[in-house]
Amino acid sequence: MNLHDYAFTRMRTIFCVWLLFSIAVAEVRAGEMMRQVQEELRKRNLYFGEIDGNTSESLQKAVMKYQQVKGFSPNGLADANTLRSLGVDASQAEVPEMIPLPDVVVLKSDAPRELTEEDRRLAEQTNVGEIMAPGEGPVETDPELLTVSTGPATPMPASSSSQDAIPNSEVEAFVQDYLQVCESNNLDAELAHYGDAVDYFDHGRRQQDFIRKDVQSYYRRWPVRDYELEDLQVAPGPNEDEKIARFHLRFKVSNGATSASGITRNVFKVRREGDSLKFVAMKEQRLRK
């Protein structure tokens, strides 16, 4: 091979590698963008399916419904106007460190919302998409618990009676113990941390049998789980026997064939029930920055 042929072959190889990388990056951004669309439509009670970055008929219908509310052409596509209205910046839709997430449920809160037909109709009737400005979250009924901020947690004013009812150190130990148990596959040990009824992510108020099935499914999907707790802050809850735990959580999950990692912002409500603490409400949000 002469010098000219060698140079040409090398340039072609470099171009092919660059092209494949560019395609991969584009796919990562597209999947992440669709996750954000799914999340924003779920906040507005228009989409009830999985948060997985995939397109689907139910997602298309949700997009069309949102477009109709906003007065856009109801084409069911995540076009520029729709993305802008939802507050999704396609140019910034990148997974942290450019590691693509698999096109499946990653977080417990990514699972489809299981609602009765009556609950679904009520949610759709009370959706707030038409009154929300771009970038705003949904109207929440319990801002102390459910408003999830991507910024630093702000401690709430201390209450002496609440502090006496549940010491902050006890809540901190309870959260840490919960996360250690969550790294195992000990279902009963994890369930022992939940109350009899829990405001469970986006599913509404759920009993232990529902939570058991959901956790079992999560174990099967991601049998290996690693969690790192950051920025844990405890504040008084709305009632004397309750506390609010806010924290960031670095996670990595895998199943042998694939893995996923990232960071979430979590807001959990803890209540004393008898001699034990229990989680009675849980919210999480995956962060992108």
Buried (B, 14 or more C-beta within 10 A) or exposed (E): EEEEEEEEEEEEEEEEEEEEEEEEEEEBBBBBBBBBBBBBBBBBBBBBBBBBBBBBEBBBBBBBBBBEBBEBEBEBBBEEEBBEBBBBEBEEBBBBEEEBBBBBBBBBBBBBBBBEEEBBEEBBEEBBBEEBEEEEBBEBEBEBBBEBEEEEBEEBEEBEEBBEBBEBEBBBEBBBBBBEBBEEBEEEBBEEBBBEBBBBBBBBEBEEEBBBEBBEEBBEBBEEBBBEBEEBBBBBBEEBBBBBBBBBBEBBBBBEEEBBBBBBBBBBBBBBEEEEBBBBBBBBBBBBE
